[in-house]
Amino acid sequence: MFSPELLCELKLETLIMSYQSVIKESEEHCDKSDPSSRAFFTFYAMKSAYLLVSLLGAENLNLHESDPLSRNLGNGCVDEVQMPRLSDVGKASNSIISAFESGDRVSLLRSLQEIGVFELCPRADEQLERMGRFSKRVGGIARLALLVELVRFASELREHDALRGFLLESWEWRPSGWELYNLYIAEGILSLDSEDWKGAVSCLEHSTDACLTNGATSLSCGLRAPNFRLADGLLKAGYGASVLKHLAECQDIWRLRWMPMHDWIRAIESGATPDLLNSSVVAGMNLPSCRMFLQWMHTRTLVADYAAQAPRRSKSRREVMDERKMLTEDGRRFLSEGIKESLARELGKSDQEES
């Protein structure tokens, strides 16, 4: 998801804002009486904390038992993870930035501890395993959403054994749409790393097929973050033609005008090798704060999706695009009518008050 260079480019302020947003969404939408709901939102907070620890290099600050601050930096027990309070995160955010910029190690650690970062991520190098154990608290098909997040995390870290385990469990849920797209990308990364070029290219092709089964699936995939890790690896390995085809199909799925695919296609066609992992737009879409709420809402539809076998791509590309266009236009009309009705009601109230 993030190259080291791009993680630095995102800047500390962005990751703190993302962390704060995750805590805010959790306080507003988490059903505290539902263990699965609590676990789901805490899971994304754990990933957000991991990004902060990774950027700050907090796991390399040479903490010792003799250091009084090191004694309470989280105990690593997934049964005792506590979410921080939004008010605490807001108060300490500026202190973290100031301490980081000034090189004040003690203040930095204290501020990170105050906003619960070390409670959620005691050790960056153990966070994948920890999140994997924690995800088991989410039951039923909703667990597929977290499994896919773990698949993406493991593929970013190139933790192949863990990745195979998460993939094996994910396939059992008969995924479709964006979930299926990500599983094919991850399977392709395993093929890429073992130099099975044919298998990697096949997975790349299947990944976009999963998002282009129909207009509704294409729209749903387009709302959530793309993953160009496999395409980037194949491009660097000399499979430019396959990557060009993939990027053209991605343009039909992720249609926002600021997406980078058009520029990448032009660069590849001119003989260049663009870095597909260094897009700040795609990185922003991949922040836990951007993914969490969309995934939470999506879990509501997973039960219905699971009732049928994942659909194969049976419609032509044109049919899918026409269906997507129709759905988009219907949505715009619905929103337009809703806005007009709201305005009419407000104007009616004003007329009554004036009379």
N, C-alpha and C positions, 0 to 999 in steps of 0.2 A: 504494500500500500504506500509506504513512504520510503524513499531513498534517504540515506543520511544527509545528503545535500539539501533535499527538499524539506526534511524535518527541521533543519536550521532555518530555511527560508520561511517556513510557516510562522516562525517567531513565537517567543514565549507568550506574548499577549494573546495570540490566537488560540493557543492550547489552553490557556487559563480561561478564556471566554468559553471555549468548548466545554471544559470541565464544569464551569459554573452553570452552563446551559443544561448539561446532563443532570446536575443536582436539582435545578429548578424544575425541569420536566418530571423528574421523579417525584418531587414533593407535590406537584400539581395533578399527576395522572396515576401514580402508583396506588393500587388498592392495598393498603397496609394489612388488611385482614386476609389477603390471599398470598400464601407463601410463594407461589409461582410468579406472581406479579412483582413481589419484592425482589426475588432472585433475578428476574429479567432486567429490571432497572439497575440493580447493583452490578450485574455483569458488565453493562456498558460503562458504568462508573469505574470499574476495575480497568477496563481498556483505556479509558481517558486518563486515569492515573498513571498507567504504564507509559503513555506517550510523554507525559510530563517528566517522569523519572528518567526516561531515555534521553530526552532533550537536555535536561539539566545535568546528566551524568551523575545523578545522586547515588546510583549504586556503586560508583567508583570514588566515593568521598572518604574512603579509608576509615570507616566507622570502627570503633573498638569498644569493647565492653567497659573500658574505663571512661569512655565519653558519656557523660550523663544524658546527653540527648539521644544516644544510640539505644538506650535501654527500653525505650517505649515507642520504637518505630514500627509497630505492628508485629503481631506474633505469628503471622503466616497461617493461622488456623481458619479455614474457610467457614467453620461453624460460628465464628464470632465476628464476622465482618459487619461493621457499622457504617451506615451512610452518614457523611457529615451534614451539618445544617447549612442551608443556603446563606443565612446571615453570617456565619463564620467564614465561608468562602469569600463572600463579598468584602468583608473587612480586611482579610489577609492578602488579597490579590495584589494590591499595589506594593505591599511589603516584599512580596516574592520578587517582583520585577526589580525593585530598588536593590535588594540584597544580591541578586544575580549580577546586575550591572556593576555593582561596587565590589564584587568578589567577597562579600561578607558571608562566609560559610555557615557560621553559627546561626545568624539570622535567617538564612535561606532554609536551613534544616528545620528551625523552629516554625517558620511560616508554613512550610510544607506539611509539617506534623499537625499544625492547627487546622488545616483544611482537609485533613483526613487522607492525604495522598499515601502515606506509608501504611495506613490501616488497610487501604485498598490494594496497594502494591508494595509489600515489604521488600521484595527482591525482583528486579526486572527479569533476571535469568530463570526465574521459577514461575513467572506469571502465566505462561501458556498452560502448564500443568495445573496450576491453581484454578484458573478459569475453567478448565475442562472438568475438574471435580465439582466446582460450584454450579456449572450448567446443569448438572444432574438434578438439581432442585426443581427445575422447570419440567413439568410432566406433559405427556401427550404430544400431539403433533407440533405444538408450539416450540418444543425442544429443537425441531429442525432449524428454526431461525437462528438459534444460538450455535448449533452444530456448524452451520454454514459460516458463521462468524469465526469459529474456531478453525475451520478449514482454511479460510483466508489468512488468519493469523499464523497458522503453522506453515503455510506456503510462503509467506513473507519471510519467516525465519529460516526457511529451508529445513525444518525439523521433519524429516521424511517419515520416521517411524510414527510419530504422533499424527502426522497428516494422514497416513494410511488408515490409522485407527478411526479418525474422525470421518474419513470418507466412507469407510465400510459401514459405519452406523448410519450415516446420512443416506446412503443408497437404499437402506431398508425402508425408508419412509416414502419411497416412490416420488421424489421431488419433481417439480415442474417449474417453468418460468425462470425467474431470477435465481432461485436456489439451484436449479439444474444447470443454468449457465455457469455459476460459480464452481460447481462440482467438476464440470468439464474442463474449466480453466485449471483447476488444481490437478486433475488427472494429467492434463497436458504438461504441467510443470514437472511432475514426476517423470514423464516420458522425456522431456527436454533435458533434465538433469542426468538421465541415463543414456543420453544421445540417441534415443529412439525418435528420430526426426519425423518419420512417417506417422507414428502414433501421436506426436505432439501436434502436427498439422491437422490430423483427423479430429483431435479434441478441440482445436481452435475453430474448425468448421462447425462442429456440433454445438459449440457454446452459443453462437448467435442463432442457430436454428431453434434453440430452446426459447429464445425471446421473440421469435417471429412465427409462432404457431397461429396467432390471430391478433386482431387489433387490440383487444383488451390486455392480452399478455404483453404486447409490445409497449403499450402505454405504462403498464405497471413496472416493467423493467426499466423504462426510461426515466422513471422517477427516482430510481435508486442508483447507486454508484457503479460505474463500469470498472473493469479490472483488466489492465493492459500488461500485466506482468508476463504472461505467456507470449503475447504478441511482441513485446520488446525483446524477449529472449530469442524468438525465432528470427526477428529482423536482424539481430546481431549475428545470428548463425547463417545468414545468407538467404533466408526464405522470404525475400521481399514481395514476391508475387502473391504468396499466400496471405501475407500481412496486409497488402493493399486490398485484397478481396474482403478480408475481415473488417478493416476500417471502413470500407464502403457500406457494409451491412450495419456496422455500429452507428453510422450516420443516420440510418433509418430508425434506430432504436433511441439514441440520445440526440434529440433534434434541437436542443437549445443552441442558439446561435453562437454562444461563447465557448462551445466545446471545441477541442483542439484538432479533431480528426481531419478537417479540411486542410489545415496547414501541414499536418503530418503527411498526408497523401501527396501534396505538392512537393514536399521535401524529398520523399522517397522516389517519386517519379523523376526528380532532377538528379538523383544519384546520391543524395545525402542519407545519413542514418540518424534520424532524430531520436532523442531520448524520450521514450514513451512513458517513463516513470516520473518525469519532472514537470508535470502540469499542475499548477497551483489550483486550477479549477477542479480537476479530478480529485486532488488531495483534499480540497474543501468538502467535496461530496462524501468523502470517505471518513471524515471526522465522526467520532462516536455521537456527537450531538446532532449531526445531520442524519445519521443512520438509525438511531435508537427509536425515535417516535414513529418513523415510517415502518420500521420492522414491527413495532408493537401493534400498530394498526393492522399490519399485514397478517399477523398471527390470527386475526379474527377470520380471515378468509382461508387459511390453510386447511381447516377442517373440511370445507367444501371441496377444495382442490384435491385433498387426499382421497375423497370418496371415489374418484375415477383414476384410471391409469394415466400417467403423464401423457398428454397428447403429442403426437408426432407432427412434424411440420408438413401438413398436407395441402395448405393453400399456397398460391404463388405469392411472390414478393409484392406484386401489384395489388392482389386481393387483400393482403394484410394491410398495406398502406392505405387503400381505399376505406377499409373498415376502421382503421385507426383515425383517419380524417373525419369520418362520419361521427365517431364517438367524441372526438374533440369538439366538433361543431355543436353536437348535442349538449355537451358540457358547457360550452360558452353561452348557448342560448338559455340554458337553465340558470346560469349565473346572472346573465343579463336580465332575465325576467325577475329573478329574486331581488336584484338591485332596484329595478323599477318599482316593484311592489313595496320595498322598504322606503324608497323615496316618496311614493304616493301616500303611504301611511304617515310619514313625518310631515309632509305638506298638509295632509288632512288635519293633523293635530295642530299645526300652526294656524290654519284657517279658523279652527274652532276656538283657539285661544284668543285670536284677534277679534273674533265676533263676540 
